[in-house]
Each structure stands twice: as C-alpha cells, then as structure tokens.
Amino acid sequence: MALNILVVDDSSVMRAIIIKTLHLSQLPLGEVHEAGNGQEALKVLDGKWIDLALVDINMPVMDGEEMINRVRQNPATADLPVIIVSTEGSETRKEGLLEKGAGFVHKPFTPETLRDAILRTLGGLDEQKAGDGTLQGGHPDF
Amino acid sequence: MSKKLETELYKAATLTFEELGFLLPTPEIDEQQLNAQVEAAVSVDFEGPFSGKLLVRVCGGLLPIIAANMLGEDDVPSKSLQYDALGEIANVICGNMLPGIAGSKDVFRVSSPKMAESIDSPAVAEVQVGLGLGRADLLLFVSRYPALTEE
C-alpha cells in the first residue's frame, strides 16, 4: 500500500524537512503533495486521492484548525487521517484537535517521532514488520 | 520575572537550534562570537492572554549554515530559503517558549515570520546563544503581561 501524503505548512523549508523525513522513513510512499495553507490543501484534496495529511496549525489564509473542520464536514474527506505537525503548546487547543480525530507531532521532531506518529495514526505501528517498510492493515485508529 | 522569561527563552532556543538546526550551543560566548556582525533578523508576533513579538538575530555566518543543516543540503540554499529557515527557527522557538511562560492552558496565535523591522521598544528579555563561530540573539517584547505590569 503506497501512501499518498499531503504536507500543509506555510514554510517551504518545513515542508522540505517533512518530505525529506518521509523519504528517509522507509514508509511506502506514493505521491507527496504540498500546500502552503488550509485553502490550498482543500483544493488538493478536491482533486487528488490522499491517504494522510500532515498539517501545521498557524498558517495565513486558512489555518490548520479551520481546514480540519472543513475536512470533517465534507463526507468525501471526513475520515481522512490527519496529523498536526506544530509548535502548539496549549493543552486546551491540542485537546480540541484530538477530539477532531487528529494525531499530534510537536516541532521540533525527530524522524522517528514523525514516522511512529504516522504508523500509529494509520494503525500499523504494532503490526509493522521491523524495517521492511510494509504497512499492514492501514485502518485509521479513530 | 525577567529571569524566568530569559530561562524559558534560552531553553526553547537551545532545544530548537539543536534539534531543528543541528547546531550545538557553546557553553559560553567567546570574544569572536561576541564581536560577530549581525547578518539577518526575523520576528514572529503572538497574540493571546498577552501579546508580543520574538525577534531572532543571527551573526557570524550562521544564516546559510542553519538553512543548509535544516534542508540537509551540501550546497548553499538560496537567500529566500535561508530567511525561510530562520523564520521557522523563530516560529518554533516562540511556540516552545510560550507554554513555559504562560502555562499550558492558554491559547496563543503565532503569526507567520517576517524580516525584522527596527526595534522601537525595550525587550523584556534578551538572551544570546553561542553557535559555532557566531551567535544568535533573542529578544522578547511583550505587552499586556500582568506579571510584568505588577513589577
């Protein structure tokens, strides 16, 4: 199962870091798409099949929280696995995002942290054979 | 209070430079680092129970090194990417510092980084971090911060 991933962050450098990490992670990658804010991300989701979105919170035009609200309201994307990748430190805000079914990775992160969060979100962490990069199952855990 | 702000700012800065910029802070700042010329500055604004700005200034040739380290590139990244990288450093430092000074319940909105304008008010906290042959200066400006008003 090759994963099509959407990386949403207003920093081109952070998008590049996340994509580099994805390539190093041994995850089975398909297409990796980029968006600079929530609105651009919704356009990508409208035209492409995406298995997972990695989303920053604080972005211009449309922030990550609003984007997730729109994603959940749309029947076509309501079940999309989402991981927030952010510096957000407020437990209040994090709890709100977790209630919307999003995973969370705190910046700065190590490649292992991001990879484990992806596997947890896609339901493959416990089932993955060590080092073979194969995702078993692939069911969201929310 | 200023001491607490400086402690939290230094903690967030060293963590970010280490884990995101792959630069190990030096235990002390030597003469060369201290005299290094300013090469770039960016700032991020934040708003919440109190508002303010974090300004990050790098000196002594750090700007291209930070970007190259973050991107894992041997070649020198473009100037635009260098500023974007420094902006992300400022953003991550700010996001990691705020819970330390405000607690983990308060919600802040952190704006996108921008090239820093002139400094028009005194910083409430200022720290320096020695990095390689250069240094980073971090200046925190706040308004409507109750604990500071009480002092």
HADDOCK unambig.tbl for C-alpha pairs under 7 A between the chains (distance, minus, plus):
assign (segid A and resid 11 and name CA) (segid B and resid 84 and name CA) 6.55 0.50 0.50
assign (segid A and resid 11 and name CA) (segid B and resid 88 and name CA) 6.86 0.50 0.50
assign (segid A and resid 13 and name CA) (segid B and resid 71 and name CA) 6.95 0.50 0.50
assign (segid A and resid 13 and name CA) (segid B and resid 81 and name CA) 6.68 0.50 0.50
assign (segid A and resid 13 and name CA) (segid B and resid 84 and name CA) 6.29 0.50 0.50
assign (segid A and resid 13 and name CA) (segid B and resid 85 and name CA) 5.76 0.50 0.50
assign (segid A and resid 16 and name CA) (segid B and resid 71 and name CA) 6.77 0.50 0.50
assign (segid A and resid 17 and name CA) (segid B and resid 70 and name CA) 6.85 0.50 0.50
assign (segid A and resid 17 and name CA) (segid B and resid 71 and name CA) 5.99 0.50 0.50
assign (segid A and resid 58 and name CA) (segid B and resid 109 and name CA) 6.91 0.50 0.50
assign (segid A and resid 58 and name CA) (segid B and resid 110 and name CA) 6.34 0.50 0.50
assign (segid A and resid 58 and name CA) (segid B and resid 111 and name CA) 6.86 0.50 0.50
assign (segid A and resid 59 and name CA) (segid B and resid 112 and name CA) 6.78 0.50 0.50
assign (segid A and resid 87 and name CA) (segid B and resid 92 and name CA) 5.66 0.50 0.50
assign (segid A and resid 87 and name CA) (segid B and resid 95 and name CA) 4.82 0.50 0.50
assign (segid A and resid 87 and name CA) (segid B and resid 96 and name CA) 6.21 0.50 0.50
assign (segid A and resid 88 and name CA) (segid B and resid 95 and name CA) 5.91 0.50 0.50
assign (segid A and resid 89 and name CA) (segid B and resid 95 and name CA) 6.46 0.50 0.50
assign (segid A and resid 89 and name CA) (segid B and resid 96 and name CA) 6.51 0.50 0.50
assign (segid A and resid 89 and name CA) (segid B and resid 99 and name CA) 5.54 0.50 0.50
assign (segid A and resid 89 and name CA) (segid B and resid 104 and name CA) 6.18 0.50 0.50
assign (segid A and resid 90 and name CA) (segid B and resid 99 and name CA) 6.61 0.50 0.50
assign (segid A and resid 90 and name CA) (segid B and resid 104 and name CA) 4.70 0.50 0.50
assign (segid A and resid 90 and name CA) (segid B and resid 105 and name CA) 5.27 0.50 0.50
assign (segid A and resid 90 and name CA) (segid B and resid 106 and name CA) 5.83 0.50 0.50
assign (segid A and resid 90 and name CA) (segid B and resid 107 and name CA) 5.49 0.50 0.50
assign (segid A and resid 91 and name CA) (segid B and resid 104 and name CA) 5.46 0.50 0.50
assign (segid A and resid 91 and name CA) (segid B and resid 105 and name CA) 5.54 0.50 0.50
assign (segid A and resid 92 and name CA) (segid B and resid 105 and name CA) 5.37 0.50 0.50
assign (segid A and resid 93 and name CA) (segid B and resid 107 and name CA) 6.57 0.50 0.50
assign (segid A and resid 107 and name CA) (segid B and resid 92 and name CA) 6.50 0.50 0.50
assign (segid A and resid 108 and name CA) (segid B and resid 16 and name CA) 6.40 0.50 0.50
assign (segid A and resid 108 and name CA) (segid B and resid 19 and name CA) 6.13 0.50 0.50
assign (segid A and resid 108 and name CA) (segid B and resid 20 and name CA) 5.83 0.50 0.50
assign (segid A and resid 108 and name CA) (segid B and resid 92 and name CA) 6.98 0.50 0.50
